[in-house]
Amino acid sequence: MTDGPYKFRVNGLAIIASAAFAGANLFIGFSMGAYWLRLSPADFIAQFFPQFSNFLYTIMPLFLLMPVGLILSARLDRHNAPARRNWVIALWLYLAVSLITIFYHMPLNLRLAAAIGSPVADALDFYKSTALTGSVTGENSATIRTLWLLGHIPRVLITFAIPVYALRALAASEAR
C-alpha cells in the first residue's frame, strides 16, 4: 500500500501545497509589500485588512493541507530514516511559520482590522493583547507596515525551505 497511488498522492499533496504556499507568501511579501510601501499611511490602514482578508481564501486552504501531506508522507516513510528526517524537518519548518503567524502577524493584522472598525478584530480580541504595538494610528502606521513586512521575510524564507525538504524526502524515499 505504501508504494502505490496513495503514496504518490500524499507526496504530491505535500509538495504542491507547500510550494504553492511558498509562492503565495512570496507574492504577498514582494508584490503586495511593494504596493503597500507606496501607499500613504491612511491608505495603507484602509486597504490592508480588506486585501489581507482576500488572501485568506487562497492561503488558508494551502496552510491547512500542507501539514496533512507532510504528516502522512512522514508516516509512510517512517521506516526510511533519511526520508523521515527530511519530512520531520519540513514539519518543524511548518511549525516555525505557524508560530510566526500566530504570535507575530495575527496580532498585527487584528490591530489593522480594528483600525478600520472590522468586527473580526472584536471577535478575536484576545489576539490584540499579544500585539507588539498598540492601536494603529496614522502616526504609527508606517512603523506597523515596516514591522509587518520585516516579519514576513523569515516567513518567505522558511516557506521556501519546506518544499525543498519535501523534495529531499521524496528523493531519499525513491533512492531506497
N, C-alpha and C positions, 0 to 999 in steps of 0.2 A: 504493500500500500504506500510506503514512503517514497518510492521511486517513480510513481505513476503520475497521472494527470493532476492528482490532488497536490502533490509537492510542487509541480510546475506552477499551478495556480496560486498557491500560497506564497511561493517565492516571487512570483510576478506581482502579487499584491504588495508585498513588502518593498520591492524595488520601485515599482511605478508610483505608489503612494508617497514614498519618501523622496523620490526625485521630483515629483510634482509639487510636493510641499516645499522643497528647497527652491524650486523655480518661483513659486508664489511669493516666498519670503524675499527672494532677490528682486522681484518686481516691486513689491511694497517698499523695500529699502531704497532702491535706486530710482525707479520711475516716480513713485508717489513721494518719496523723500525729496527728490529734486523739485517736484511740483510744490510741496508744502513749504520748502525753503524760499520759494519765490513769492509766497503769499504774505500779505500784511498780517500782523498779529490778530486783528479782528476777523479777517477772512479765514485764517488757519483755525481759529476757535470754532467758527461757524461751520466749516466744511469737514473737519477731521472726523468727528464721530459718525456722521451720516455715511461718509465714504468707507470708514472702517467697518461699519455695520454691513455694508455690501460685500466686503471681502470675506466676512464670516461664512457666507454661503458657499464659498469655494474652499477656504482654509479649514473650516471645522470638519467637514467630511474626510478630508485628507489626514488631518491631525488625529482623527478617531480611527481611521482604517489602518494607518501606519503601524501602531503597536499590535494590532491584530495580526497583520502579516509578519511582523518581526517576531512576535512571541510564538506563533505557530511554526514559523521557519526554524527558530531556535529549538523548539521541541522536536521537530522532525530530525534535526541534526544533533540531537543530544548525545549520541554515541560517537560523533566525529569531533574530536577536541578542537582542531584548527577552525572548522566551520562554526562550531558552537561559540568559540571565543569571539569571533567577528560579529556574530549575531548579538551576543551579550554586550559587546562594545557599542553596537548600534542602539541597543535598548538603553544603555546608560546615557548615550548622547540624547536620545529622545527624552529621557528624564530631565536632563540638564535644560533642554529647550522648554520643557513643561514648567520647570521651576522658574526660569526667567520670565515666562509668560505670566504665570500665576502671581508671582511676588513683585515683579517689576512693571510689566506692561499693563496688566489688567487694572491695577490701581490708577495708573496714569490715564488709561483710556476712560475710566469711570469719572475721573476728575474732569476730563474734557467733555464727557457726556453731561455732567452736572452743570458745566458752564453754559450749555445751550438749553438747559431745563429738560433733558431727556428723562422719562420715567425709569429707564434702565438703571440710571445712577441711584435712584431711590430704592429700587428692587434689590440691588447688590451693594447696599450701603456699607456692609462690613468690609468690602474691598477698599473703600475710600480711607478707612482708618490705617491701612498699611501703606498708603502712598508716601513717596519720598518728599512730596511737596504738599502745600496747602491747596486751597482753591485756585483754579486757573482764572487769571485776570488778563486784561490787555497788556498790563505792565510785565507780567512774568510769562506770557505765552511763548515768547521767543526762547526762553530758557527751557520751558516744558518741551517745546518742539525739539530742541537740541538734545535734551535728556532722552527723549523717546527715540530719536534717530541713533544716538550713540549706543543706547541699549539694544538696538536692533542689529548692530554689527555682529556681536557674538552669536546672535540667533542665526544670521545668514551663514556664518562660517560653520557653525555646528550642524545646521540642517544640510549643508552640502557634504559634510562628513558622513552623515547617516547612510545615504545610498552608496557611498564609496565602500563602507564596511559591509553593507549588504551584498554588494557585488563581490567583495573579497570572500565573504562567507560562501557565496554561491560557487566561486572558483574553487575554494577549498573542498566544498561538497562534491563538486564534479571530479576533482582530482582523485578522490578516494576510490 
